[in-house]
Each structure stands twice: as C-alpha cells, then as structure tokens.
Amino acid sequence: MPSVLAALVPVMLALLARGDSATEFVFDGFSGANLTASGAAVVTSSGLLQLTNQTNEVFGHGFYPAPLRFKPDDTSTGGGAPVSFSTTFVFAILPRYPDAHGHGIAFALAPSPTVAGAVAGKNLGLFNTSNHLGNGRSEIVAVEFDTAMDEEFADINDNHVGVDVNSLKSTCSKPAAYVVNGKPTDVSLVSGEPLQVWIEYDGASTRLDVTVSPAGLPRPAVPLVSCAVNLSPAVADATYVGFSAANGAASSSHYVLGWSFRLGGGRAPDLDLSKLPRAPSSSRPKKSMHPQLLVAMILLAVVALLVASAGVTLFVLWRRRFAEVEEDWEMEYGPHRICTPRRGVSATRGFRDVVGAGGFGTVYHGVLPRSGAEVAVKKVSHESRQGLREFVSEIASMSRLRHRNLVQLLGYCRRRGELILVYDYMVNGSLDKHLFDAGNSRPALTWERRAKIVRDVAAGLLYLHEEWEQVVVHRDIKASNVLLDADMNGKLSDFGLARLYDHGGDSQTTHVIGTLGYLAPEMIKTGKATTSADVFAFGAFLLEVACGRRPMESLGNSNADVAGLVDNVLECWKAGRIMDARDPRIGKCDEDDLELVLKLGLLCSHPDPRCRPSMRQVVQILEGAAPVPETPPEDLGSSGSLAGRSDTMSRSMSSSTCSRRRWRWTPSRHSCHLRAPAPSTSS
C-alpha cells in the first residue's frame, strides 16, 4: 500500500496544482510542492525555491517530480511534430558581491531530475567537461540566463539569454533586455530584482520564443529571443522539466518565486504575483538603533576624533620638518634652488634607493615628479650657518659648470642645516665597479672603452682647470668618482671637495682632504690644493685604469704592509717589461696606446709638481697631438712611497732634476714579477 501511494504522488501533485489536466500546473510559491530538489537546492520556509546559496562551486536542481512526454505518439516511424509547450516563471539572482557572482540559472528539459554527471561552475549543473560542447547525446535543452562570460562557449557577454540544445554553446542568444515599443531596454540579471520569463515553443513551426520583463510590468509584445529549433530529436521520450543554477569561484543565491507550465498547446496559466513569496533584498530595511549600538558609535566617534587630532599634529610636525627655509642671502641663488624638501623626499621615495656614497653624504636614485627625469640625489648635513652660506655659494657656482664630461649639478634645496643636491643620473654607475667588480654579469672593460673613458675624464678636468671662468681644483679624482652614462661615456663627478679660486690667484690653504694613493706628496706638507695635485691624482687614475688595480692595496693583515701601484709599474719599466703591469683581463689591444698611458701615468705621478705636465699637455698627448716627453724611469723617483712618507718626499723633491732626456720606447715581452696584493677597498 505505501508503494502504491508513493507512485500516485506525482499524479496527485499534477491534479492538485491549479489546472485542468496532468500536463498543466502552476505554483504560486513552492510550499508543499514536493519538487525533486538535489544539490544545494531547498524550498525555504517562505515558499521560495532556492537553487544555490552563497557558497562557491555548488549547483542545485529543482524539477517537477513526474516525467512528461514531449514527443508525439508516432515517433516510431520517425515522423510527427514535437509537442508544443508554454511556461512562465519569476526568478531573482542575488550575488554575494556586486562585481563577482555565480554563473546563472537555466530552465531545463532533462532526461533525469538529478542530471547525473553534471558539475558546477560554467556547466550550470547540467553538463560536464566531456559533453558541454555537444560531444555525445545528452538529451538536454535549456534556456540559460547566463551571468558569466565564457569564451569557450562563445558567450556574447556576462548578462545574456541563450537557447542551448545538447551543448552550452548557445544556438541563439541576446543580451538580457525587454522590448518596449520595438526598442530593447537593458536589464541586469544580477540586480536582485525579480524578473518574469515567458517561454513558448510551437511544435508545428519548431520555433521557440523567450520573453523577459521586470516582474509586475505587462508582458512585452515582442520576444527577446526567437529561435528555430526542433526539439523532437533533441529530448528523451520521457523528459523532466525544471530549473538548474550553479556557482563557480564566485557565488550568488538563485531563487525561483513562482512557476506555471502547460504541455500540449495553449499558454501556461498566469501567475498570481501577489501570492508569490518575496526574495531577500540586497538593501535591508533600517532598524531602530539599539542603545548599546548608540554608545558604541559615540565611543567610535571619540576615538576617530583623537586619531584625527593625532594625525593633524603629526602633519604639522612633518610640515615643520620639511619647511621651506629661505634666508635673505639665498635670494641671489634662487635659480639654483630647483625643488622643495618635500619634493626631494618624494622624488627618492623617502630616501630608500641608495646608489652610492660621496665625500659629503649618501647618494640616492630618484625621479622628478613633474618631468619624470631620473636624477641622483645627495643628502648633505651641514650645521654651521656661516659654512652653509659659503657651501651654497660654491654649489651655485658649480651648477653653472657645463661640459659633456662633467656630471651636471642641476641645483639644490635645503631644510635647516641639511642640503639636498640634485644631479643628472648615470645609469651605468661608477667606473670602479666595472674595473674591480667585473664578473659573469659585468664583463671586463675592453682597452678601447677604457681609453675612451680616460680621454673623457682628461677633457673634463682640462675644462675645470683652464676653460671655465674660474679655476676649479677637484681634489678627489679617482675611479669611483668617474660615472658612466648609458653610452659608457666617462663623466667626472663629486665636486664636494672642489675649491674655487680666480685665474692667476693662489689657492687657499685647506685641510688635507682626499684618498690615500691619489694624494700628491706636496699636499701632505703644504696642504695646498693645486691643479698640479689634480694631475698627480689623474696619473694614479691612469694607472688604475690600465692595470686594473687600486693605487694602494693591502698585502697582508698589517695596515702598514701596502703596495703602491706607481712603484710596481716603475719597477717593471726599469726592468724593461712595463707592459707586464697591464690588466691581464684587457686581452688584445693597441699595445703602443696602452704603453703610452702607462708611461703618461708615471709622468703625471712625478714627485716634483714642477715636472708634471698640465692637463692641456695631457689631453694633447692622449689625442696624439703632442709627443710624450722621453725621460728615463730613474728620473721619476719613487712617487708611490712618497705619497705616504713626507721625509722621503722632501729628499726626492730636492734631488729631482726634471730631466728632459729622451725615453727609450722599447716594449719588452719578458715577465715582470709584481707583488700580488690582496684585494681591498680604497679609502
């Protein structure tokens, strides 16, 4: 007896549903409807058919419990038209997030109410990856209300209505809209507002029409989708009708509020919209404020006020820290003040990208906010107001230097005792990195490139000494102060130690400032910065480039145990093997040119400043416009040692004769055993 009653339930449901035959039913809500629900689908207490909740990667089915015959009785002969049907329903989709939602809902004809093998996501709970493109016979026809665009199925957008026949690649589709006076009005499927759908299939003409409208508006006279499709070969003899919906990586709640259906001709019964349950609203009604909530909001407002006060205080302190300080004496340097302290900090992203350290401070990479130009920014501390004025005056003078082989000082800004200097940015960094840090990622420089850099630096130094309106003594010429631009052109940088004096005047006596190995012997005794002292440092620089070694290098654990590069090269020359002093990584090159640079480096490193060439003579020799004075190596003395010992320096200077005898240019191929110092960083 129970089994008989169970078999009669579908028939009783069809008769109890408001209608006049078993092929017609209407549900104004689904309370007690006894639909076949599977997956995530449930009938809520209010009578809504909820196909999915806001859970990712789920699907839900809600089908009429009894199968219906969609084919005529004479299908055994292969003829006959498919049976007509009509249905209308109201649905609503509430996405979890406005810009991310599930894949949509579909009205479906399927051979089973559970659709075995179906998966969630883009397959809408009706297909799987093996049959969603029409592979095999799935016997599924669906009208999809698709809310996710998938290129695999040639979807037109992520808000469309399509007709699917045994495949998710729609036979025909249109963007979701309703037609009024012949003009389509777009409608959002995921607005959360109820939408009513009418689907009519005419078996005689094999045409399927789909009409959409916001619930409560009159049915449009023109369908949105009108598609020719023969359902007879596409569906099973016994077919279930119902709904399917699915979520993927994002989720929506899919609801059906009411549904009516008629099979066999004629329109489906109208729904009584006043009796339909209401879908949850995305905008919840306002509630009266609870006293505890009011107290919490007051406390939150107090905390927000305190935070705002603290923020204002910090902002005022920050403004003071970066306050624009401009004194009367700075007015004459106005054109050289190119940025505010705040822009200086902004350009360097808060002084975070360190690219090096100079004589007066650390150097940072920056980008000017307005022009986008890359710059090098040096932050210099200077607490003495009198000294600061002199320093700013010097910086203003330096910014007027213009030469292709000098790093351009663009200007400055300052706050209290701190200066921010802005230079052109050199993308290839300093020369010493290429000489001493060459490896797999940085190949050794060729001689042709080294010779070009040497000539570049010589031209820049000549400009400082003789071609500008004042004499500029650099005082710190070395490989780490030679920067390379994108084309590997050498540019002399770091004028932080430079001193200016008028042409024909005597230089001021200053503190002995410089780097060991580049200091001229007379600097230790007199402390005077001269162009001849720069020539001495340039000689050390020439040997540094040609030999690939620093002028002074430690030989062991003792700080006193050092090797002077000038001494080593001089020993090789005296032994007739000067070319053995060259950098072994150079490889094949113009040996005459390399030998010239080695001997010119020794000549510039002469212990007697009167015997050193001027920078104009140096440039002429490097360019081949003048010969090298030929002097035997014995006349040069031991300048490398003299750079560190003033007593020896005095004796050598007094005995030097600045001989002009001819040098003997006889390159030797014999080995010269140089001392092998351990690598160390120059001071």
JOHU-V353845 format. One record per residue. N is the residue number from 0. RES is the residue in one small letter. SS is DSSP state (h for helix, s for strand, l for the rest). PHI is phi in whole degrees, 0 to 359 (999 if undefined). Layout:
((N,RES,SS,PHI) (N,RES,SS,PHI))
//
This chain:
((0,m,l,999) (1,p,h,302) (2,s,h,295) (3,v,h,294) (4,l,h,297) (5,a,h,298) (6,a,h,290) (7,l,h,274) (8,v,h,303) (9,p,h,302) (10,v,h,294) (11,m,h,296) (12,l,h,298) (13,a,h,296) (14,l,h,283) (15,l,h,286) (16,a,l,299) (17,r,l,301) (18,g,l,175) (19,d,l,250) (20,s,l,204) (21,a,l,286) (22,t,l,261) (23,e,s,220) (24,f,s,208) (25,v,s,214) (26,f,s,234) (27,d,l,272) (28,g,l,101) (29,f,l,242) (30,s,l,296) (31,g,l,72) (32,a,l,284) (33,n,l,57) (34,l,l,293) (35,t,s,275) (36,a,s,254) (37,s,s,216) (38,g,s,69) (39,a,l,270) (40,a,l,287) (41,v,s,214) (42,v,s,259) (43,t,l,285) (44,s,l,296) (45,s,l,274) (46,g,l,99) (47,l,l,279) (48,l,s,270) (49,q,s,264) (50,l,s,281) (51,t,s,221) (52,n,l,261) (53,q,l,270) (54,t,l,249) (55,n,l,285) (56,e,l,55) (57,v,l,229) (58,f,s,221) (59,g,s,215) (60,h,s,238) (61,g,s,220) (62,f,s,242) (63,y,l,299) (64,p,l,289) (65,a,l,250) (66,p,l,287) (67,l,s,237) (68,r,s,266) (69,f,l,261) (70,k,l,245) (71,p,l,291) (72,d,l,292) (73,d,l,265) (74,t,h,291) (75,s,h,295) (76,t,h,270) (77,g,l,85) (78,g,l,254) (79,g,l,89) (80,a,l,270) (81,p,l,293) (82,v,l,286) (83,s,l,283) (84,f,s,209) (85,s,s,217) (86,t,s,211) (87,t,s,219) (88,f,s,204) (89,v,s,240) (90,f,s,225) (91,a,s,212) (92,i,s,238) (93,l,s,245) (94,p,s,287) (95,r,l,290) (96,y,s,233) (97,p,l,300) (98,d,l,254) (99,a,s,215) (100,h,l,213) (101,g,l,288) (102,h,l,262) (103,g,s,120) (104,i,s,231) (105,a,s,217) (106,f,s,273) (107,a,s,226) (108,l,s,250) (109,a,s,220) (110,p,l,286) (111,s,l,214) (112,p,l,286) (113,t,l,255) (114,v,l,48) (115,a,l,301) (116,g,l,85) (117,a,l,288) (118,v,l,232) (119,a,l,276) (120,g,h,74) (121,k,h,293) (122,n,h,278) (123,l,l,60) (124,g,l,74) (125,l,l,242) (126,f,l,231) (127,n,l,222) (128,t,l,293) (129,s,l,273) (130,n,l,229) (131,h,l,286) (132,l,l,251) (133,g,l,90) (134,n,l,285) (135,g,l,87) (136,r,l,252) (137,s,l,268) (138,e,l,57) (139,i,l,235) (140,v,s,237) (141,a,s,218) (142,v,s,252) (143,e,s,265) (144,f,s,244) (145,d,s,271) (146,t,l,245) (147,a,l,217) (148,m,l,279) (149,d,l,227) (150,e,h,295) (151,e,h,299) (152,f,h,259) (153,a,l,57) (154,d,l,297) (155,i,l,279) (156,n,l,192) (157,d,l,257) (158,n,l,204) (159,h,s,220) (160,v,s,244) (161,g,s,219) (162,v,s,253) (163,d,s,248) (164,v,s,239) (165,n,l,56) (166,s,l,193) (167,l,l,275) (168,k,l,275) (169,s,l,299) (170,t,l,294) (171,c,s,206) (172,s,s,203) (173,k,s,216) (174,p,s,301) (175,a,l,299) (176,a,s,193) (177,y,s,232) (178,v,s,260) (179,v,s,231) (180,n,l,55) (181,g,l,80) (182,k,s,246) (183,p,s,285) (184,t,s,245) (185,d,s,299) (186,v,l,222) (187,s,l,268) (188,l,l,288) (189,v,l,251) (190,s,s,285) (191,g,l,87) (192,e,l,276) (193,p,l,294) (194,l,s,238) (195,q,s,254) (196,v,s,235) (197,w,s,239) (198,i,s,239) (199,e,s,237) (200,y,s,238) (201,d,s,258) (202,g,l,295) (203,a,l,291) (204,s,l,266) (205,t,l,47) (206,r,s,239) (207,l,s,244) (208,d,s,247) (209,v,s,235) (210,t,s,238) (211,v,s,231) (212,s,s,200) (213,p,s,302) (214,a,l,301) (215,g,l,102) (216,l,l,273) (217,p,l,298) (218,r,l,293) (219,p,l,299) (220,a,l,285) (221,v,l,249) (222,p,l,292) (223,l,l,286) (224,v,s,238) (225,s,s,229) (226,c,s,227) (227,a,s,276) (228,v,l,207) (229,n,l,267) (230,l,l,279) (231,s,l,302) (232,p,l,279) (233,a,l,264) (234,v,l,241) (235,a,l,282) (236,d,l,299) (237,a,s,253) (238,t,s,236) (239,y,s,261) (240,v,s,244) (241,g,s,171) (242,f,s,228) (243,s,s,218) (244,a,s,213) (245,a,s,209) (246,n,l,245) (247,g,l,241) (248,a,l,292) (249,a,l,242) (250,s,l,225) (251,s,s,216) (252,s,s,266) (253,h,s,253) (254,y,s,239) (255,v,s,243) (256,l,s,268) (257,g,s,200) (258,w,s,202) (259,s,s,228) (260,f,s,211) (261,r,s,218) (262,l,s,246) (263,g,l,111) (264,g,l,107) (265,g,l,86) (266,r,l,275) (267,a,l,294) (268,p,l,301) (269,d,l,289) (270,l,l,272) (271,d,l,269) (272,l,h,299) (273,s,h,291) (274,k,h,266) (275,l,l,287) (276,p,l,295) (277,r,l,266) (278,a,l,286) (279,p,l,304) (280,s,l,262) (281,s,l,287) (282,s,l,256) (283,r,l,282) (284,p,l,294) (285,k,l,288) (286,k,l,246) (287,s,l,294) (288,m,l,284) (289,h,l,287) (290,p,h,304) (291,q,h,296) (292,l,h,294) (293,l,h,298) (294,v,h,297) (295,a,h,298) (296,m,h,293) (297,i,h,295) (298,l,h,299) (299,l,h,297) (300,a,h,295) (301,v,h,296) (302,v,h,298) (303,a,h,298) (304,l,h,295) (305,l,h,296) (306,v,h,297) (307,a,h,296) (308,s,h,297) (309,a,h,298) (310,g,h,296) (311,v,h,297) (312,t,h,299) (313,l,h,297) (314,f,h,295) (315,v,h,296) (316,l,h,297) (317,w,h,296) (318,r,h,297) (319,r,h,293) (320,r,h,298) (321,f,l,256) (322,a,l,297) (323,e,l,282) (324,v,l,261) (325,e,l,218) (326,e,l,264) (327,d,h,302) (328,w,h,291) (329,e,h,278) (330,m,h,302) (331,e,h,290) (332,y,h,255) (333,g,h,310) (334,p,h,298) (335,h,h,268) (336,r,s,267) (337,i,l,260) (338,c,l,208) (339,t,l,272) (340,p,h,303) (341,r,h,295) (342,r,h,291) (343,g,h,297) (344,v,h,292) (345,s,h,297) (346,a,h,298) (347,t,l,260) (348,r,l,54) (349,g,l,78) (350,f,l,54) (351,r,l,250) (352,d,l,266) (353,v,s,283) (354,v,s,243) (355,g,s,170) (356,a,s,224) (357,g,l,254) (358,g,l,295) (359,f,l,251) (360,g,s,178) (361,t,s,276) (362,v,s,250) (363,y,s,236) (364,h,s,275) (365,g,s,212) (366,v,s,228) (367,l,l,293) (368,p,l,301) (369,r,l,281) (370,s,l,272) (371,g,l,77) (372,a,l,286) (373,e,s,282) (374,v,s,222) (375,a,s,256) (376,v,s,241) (377,k,s,250) (378,k,s,259) (379,v,s,239) (380,s,s,265) (381,h,l,205) (382,e,l,270) (383,s,l,280) (384,r,h,292) (385,q,h,294) (386,g,h,295) (387,l,h,296) (388,r,h,299) (389,e,h,296) (390,f,h,292) (391,v,h,298) (392,s,h,300) (393,e,h,294) (394,i,h,297) (395,a,h,299) (396,s,h,294) (397,m,h,297) (398,s,l,292) (399,r,l,271) (400,l,l,290) (401,r,l,226) (402,h,l,204) (403,r,l,295) (404,n,l,251) (405,l,s,239) (406,v,l,291) (407,q,l,286) (408,l,s,275) (409,l,s,279) (410,g,s,156) (411,y,s,210) (412,c,s,217) (413,r,s,210) (414,r,s,221) (415,r,l,48) (416,g,l,266) (417,e,s,242) (418,l,s,256) (419,i,s,240) (420,l,s,262) (421,v,s,241) (422,y,s,239) (423,d,s,299) (424,y,l,266) (425,m,l,255) (426,v,l,291) (427,n,l,266) (428,g,l,71) (429,s,s,268) (430,l,h,295) (431,d,h,299) (432,k,h,295) (433,h,h,282) (434,l,h,280) (435,f,h,248) (436,d,l,248) (437,a,l,295) (438,g,l,202) (439,n,l,296) (440,s,l,271) (441,r,l,222) (442,p,l,295) (443,a,l,296) (444,l,l,289) (445,t,l,287) (446,w,h,294) (447,e,h,301) (448,r,h,288) (449,r,h,296) (450,a,h,298) (451,k,h,296) (452,i,h,295) (453,v,h,301) (454,r,h,295) (455,d,h,299) (456,v,h,294) (457,a,h,299) (458,a,h,295) (459,g,h,295) (460,l,h,290) (461,l,h,299) (462,y,h,300) (463,l,h,295) (464,h,h,282) (465,e,h,228) (466,e,h,255) (467,w,l,266) (468,e,l,292) (469,q,l,232) (470,v,s,279) (471,v,s,246) (472,v,s,263) (473,h,l,287) (474,r,l,74) (475,d,l,210) (476,i,l,279) (477,k,l,195) (478,a,h,297) (479,s,h,288) (480,n,h,259) (481,v,s,251) (482,l,s,255) (483,l,s,241) (484,d,l,276) (485,a,l,297) (486,d,l,263) (487,m,l,63) (488,n,l,281) (489,g,s,278) (490,k,s,226) (491,l,s,283) (492,s,l,231) (493,d,l,60) (494,f,h,270) (495,g,h,297) (496,l,h,258) (497,a,l,291) (498,r,s,231) (499,l,s,253) (500,y,s,206) (501,d,l,295) (502,h,l,302) (503,g,l,87) (504,g,l,270) (505,d,l,265) (506,s,l,287) (507,q,l,284) (508,t,s,284) (509,t,l,231) (510,h,l,293) (511,v,l,287) (512,i,l,234) (513,g,l,160) (514,t,l,238) (515,l,l,304) (516,g,l,100) (517,y,l,249) (518,l,l,282) (519,a,l,290) (520,p,h,303) (521,e,h,291) (522,m,h,295) (523,i,h,291) (524,k,h,274) (525,t,h,263) (526,g,l,72) (527,k,s,271) (528,a,l,270) (529,t,l,230) (530,t,h,296) (531,s,h,295) (532,a,h,294) (533,d,h,297) (534,v,h,297) (535,f,h,301) (536,a,h,296) (537,f,h,294) (538,g,h,298) (539,a,h,298) (540,f,h,295) (541,l,h,301) (542,l,h,293) (543,e,h,300) (544,v,h,288) (545,a,h,285) (546,c,h,261) (547,g,l,68) (548,r,l,227) (549,r,l,281) (550,p,l,299) (551,m,s,231) (552,e,s,224) (553,s,s,285) (554,l,l,263) (555,g,l,200) (556,n,l,282) (557,s,l,279) (558,n,l,293) (559,a,l,280) (560,d,l,270) (561,v,s,235) (562,a,s,247) (563,g,s,268) (564,l,h,296) (565,v,h,299) (566,d,h,300) (567,n,h,296) (568,v,h,295) (569,l,h,296) (570,e,h,297) (571,c,h,297) (572,w,h,294) (573,k,h,299) (574,a,l,277) (575,g,l,76) (576,r,l,227) (577,i,h,297) (578,m,h,291) (579,d,h,288) (580,a,h,276) (581,r,l,289) (582,d,l,293) (583,p,l,295) (584,r,l,279) (585,i,l,293) (586,g,l,77) (587,k,l,291) (588,c,l,197) (589,d,l,282) (590,e,h,293) (591,d,h,297) (592,d,h,294) (593,l,h,295) (594,e,h,296) (595,l,h,300) (596,v,h,295) (597,l,h,298) (598,k,h,288) (599,l,h,293) (600,g,h,298) (601,l,h,292) (602,l,h,297) (603,c,h,295) (604,s,l,269) (605,h,l,301) (606,p,l,294) (607,d,l,263) (608,p,h,300) (609,r,h,290) (610,c,h,265) (611,r,l,276) (612,p,l,287) (613,s,l,280) (614,m,h,292) (615,r,h,294) (616,q,h,295) (617,v,h,300) (618,v,h,298) (619,q,h,297) (620,i,h,294) (621,l,h,295) (622,e,l,272) (623,g,l,79) (624,a,l,273) (625,a,l,213) (626,p,l,281) (627,v,l,278) (628,p,l,303) (629,e,l,265) (630,t,l,227) (631,p,l,294) (632,p,h,299) (633,e,h,296) (634,d,h,283) (635,l,h,276) (636,g,l,71) (637,s,l,241) (638,s,h,287) (639,g,h,297) (640,s,h,289) (641,l,h,295) (642,a,l,297) (643,g,l,248) (644,r,l,226) (645,s,h,287) (646,d,h,291) (647,t,h,297) (648,m,h,302) (649,s,h,294) (650,r,h,295) (651,s,h,294) (652,m,h,295) (653,s,h,287) (654,s,h,268) (655,s,l,291) (656,t,l,249) (657,c,l,50) (658,s,l,302) (659,r,l,251) (660,r,l,295) (661,r,l,287) (662,w,l,287) (663,r,l,263) (664,w,l,268) (665,t,l,232) (666,p,l,301) (667,s,l,249) (668,r,l,254) (669,h,l,279) (670,s,l,278) (671,c,l,239) (672,h,l,276) (673,l,l,272) (674,r,l,292) (675,a,l,257) (676,p,l,284) (677,a,l,286) (678,p,l,297) (679,s,l,209) (680,t,l,275) (681,s,l,286) (682,s,l,286))
//
